[in-house]
Amino acid sequence: MNDISKPFVYLVIGATGSGRRGMLADILAEGLDAGDRPLVMLAENEAADAADASLGEIARWQWRAQGGGPEGLDGRIEAEGVDIAGRTHVFFVTDGRRNPIDQIEALKPWLTEAGGELARVVCVVNCQLAEQNRSLMTWYDACIHFSDIVLLARRDGVTNKWVSDFQARYKNKFYPCLFEFVKDGRVRNPSLVLEPEARRMSHYFEEADYELAGGGDIEEGIDDDDKPRKRQSDEEIEVTEQLDEYLARRAGGRRVKEIPDIAKFLDAD
């Protein structure tokens, strides 16, 4: 049970039709204590699902496009009338037809506004969809870059070799995230999914990292006694915030690393 003042928020990303809500129903039934007070927040564009009846209390959130407005965000998360205070666990399900990076970027200010603490980012992979569309690998690369745990779902008809190769793609690069299987909408260990341990590659949700402009270590301009010292050139040290590679933008506002439009693959399926 979560006894802290801020509710744990679990960001659940993945394509529409991946079985995210079925997985959540299992976790709610098997992974929480009797005294827990969960809330499931669904994107307003996510259609009703048979699993909804097993999710308990559901609230809907809305995406408001900004076109690179305040803070350079493409949109913001709005959840009018939704108060997460007093909740122990909040499961925030993204719009599975919209760019997940835009939603991840917007979640950080929403967490501050709503008073939640990010516990984990959970990515649910539709293995059938990914196997049939090789160009979607870069989409999943982006999702898994931000994920603490990856749940492999919809594996019927997918070869064991493909599943093994998919995991090896990230394990060979020493990704710290966990990989687990979903079978018949159930996960083997719900408590493992809920464990509030950061295992993601991205540091976007942690304290900001800084570097010297042009590269170099931030500590380069600091003496052992923590007193600032000047470089030999007496130039001022310019410090810049390190941007996550998937959040960085070009001068025109487009992402440096762009990903496929998942909706096109879902519509063609």
N, C-alpha and C positions, 0 to 999 in steps of 0.2 A: 504493500500500500504506500502511496506517495503522501508523506506528511509535510512536505515543504509548502511554503506559502504560495508559490507559483505552480500552476498546473503543468504537468509534463505535456508537451505538444509533440505528436508524432506526425511528420509529414509523409504522406503516402503518395508516391509518384508512380507513373506508368501509363500505358496507353489505355484508352477506353476499351472495355471488353477483355481485360487481363484477369478478371476475377478478384479485384482488390476488395470489394465489399464482402464477398464470400469468405475471403481470408480474414477480414476484420471480424466477421461474425464468430468465427472460430476462436480468435484471440480474446474477444470480449467474454466468451463463454468459458474459456479454459485458462486464460492468463491473468485475470483480475480477481481481486479479493471481494468478499461480500460487501465490505464497506466502501469500496471505490465508487466514484461518481463520474463515469465517463460521458463524453459527448462526441458524436461523430459530426463533422462539418463537411458537407458535400458541395461541390461546385454546382451552381444553379443549372448549368447546361448538362449535367450528368443525368440521364434519364432514370426513371424508377427501375429498380432491380428486385428480383425475387428475394435477395438476401436482406433487403432493407427492413423487413419485419423482424429480423433477428439482431438489429443494430441498436435497439433501444432508442434513446432520444437523438433525433437528427435535426441539425440546423443547416440552412443553406447560406452560402456566401457568394458574392458577386465579384466579377472582374470588371474593373472600370479602366478602359483603355485611355492612355494619356499621350501616346505618341512621343515618348521621350520627354515628358513634362518635368515636374519637380524631381530633383535628384537624378534626372536622366532616366527615370524608370519608364518602361513601356506601358505600364499599367499599375493599378493599386488594388489591393484586396479590401473589399468592404463587406462587413457582416453586421448590417444594421439590426439593432435589437438583440444581438447575441452577446451574452456576458459569460465569459469563461471563468470568472472568479468563483471559487468554491468547488470547481471541478478538480479531479485528481489527474485525469487523463483526457486529452483532446486529440482526436484522430482527424487530421486535416487532409482530406482527399482532393487532389488537384483535378483540374479540368483535363481529362485525358486526351482531348483533341487539340489542346492549345500548347504552345511552346512551353516546355517545363522550366527552362532557364529563366524566362521572364517571371514565372510564378515563384520560383525559388528566390530570385532577387527581391521580389516584392514581399516575401514572407518575413524577412528580417525586420523591416520597419513595422509590419503588422504585429509581430511578436512583442515589440516594445510597447506599442499602443495598447494591445490587448492584455498585456501582463502575463505572458506565457513564457515558458522556458523550453527551448528545443531539446527534446530527449533523443530522438533519432530520426534519420531520414531513411525510409523504407522504400525500396524500388521493387515493384512486381513486374517481372519480365514475362511477356507473352511469347513463349518459345516458338510456337507455331508461326506467329507473325514474323518474328525475327529470322527464322530459318528460311522462310519463303521470300524474304526481302533483304538481300545482303546489304543494300545501301542504307538500311536502318541501323547498321552497327554503329555508325557515328552518333546516331540519336541515343542509343543505349550507352555509348561511351560517355556522353555528357551526363546522363542520368546517374550512372554509376560513379562518376567522379564526385558527385555530391552525396553518395549513399553510404550509410553505415552497415546496412544489411541488404542483400539482394535475394529475393524470393523467386525461384524458377517455377513458373506456373504454365499451364496449358502445354504440357509435354506429350500428350497423346499423339502418336504418329511421328514424333521427332526422334531421330536416331540418337543413340547413346553417344556416338562420336561427336555429333554436333554439340550436345550439352557439355561434354567434356572439353571440347575445343573452346566453347564460349567461356567457360570458367578459366581455362588456361590463359586466355587472352588477357585477363586481369591479374591472375595469380603470378604469371611470369613477369609482370611489371611490378610485382610486390604491392599490389593494392591491399590495404589493410581491412577492407570491408569483408563481412562474412557472406557466405553463400549457403542457402538452405533450399530444400525442395518443398513445393506445395503439391499435395496429393489429395485429390477429391475435395479440393477447397480447404484443406487442413494443413497446418504446419506441425512438424514433429515436436517442437519445443516452443510454445508461445512465450514462455518466460525469457527465452533467449532473444526473441524479437523485441520484447519490451525493455530489456536491459538498457538503462540510459548511459551508454558508453559510446563516445564519439570514435568512429573507426573510418571516417571518410577522408578522401584525399584533399578535398577542399577545406580551407580555413576561413571561408566566408563568414560563418556564424560565430567564429571566435574573435578575440580581440584583434584589432587591425595590425597587420605586419607592415613594417616600414623598411625602406632601403634608401641608400644614397643615390641621388640622381646620377645616372650613368653607371650604376652598379656599385658593388662594394658593400661592406658590412657597416651597419649603423654604428657599431662600436669603434669604428676606425678613428673617429674624431674624439674619443674619450680616453683619458689617462686612467691608470690603475686606481687613482684616488677619486675617480668619478668627476674630476674637474674638466670641463671642456678645454681643449687646446686647439690652436690654429694649425692648419696645414702649412707646409713650407711656403706655399704660394699666397697664404693669407686670404684665400678665397673663402667665401661663406659656404658652408655645407648645406646643400639643398636636400631636404628629406621628402620623399614621396611615398604615398601609400601603395603597397603592392596589390595589384588587382588580380582577382582570380582569372585564369586564362579564358574561362568561358563567359565571364562577365565583361571583359575588356571590349571597348568599342573603337571603331575607326572615327576619323574626324567627322564623317557624315552621320554618325550615330549607329551604323550597322555593327553587329558583333564581329570581332576579329575571327572568332571560330563560329561559323554558322552551322546549324544542324537542319536535317530535313524537316519538312512540314508533315507531322504525323497524321494529320487529318486526311491527306491525299492517299495514304496507304490504307487507312481505315475505310475510306469511301470506295476504294478499288477492291477491297477484300470481298 
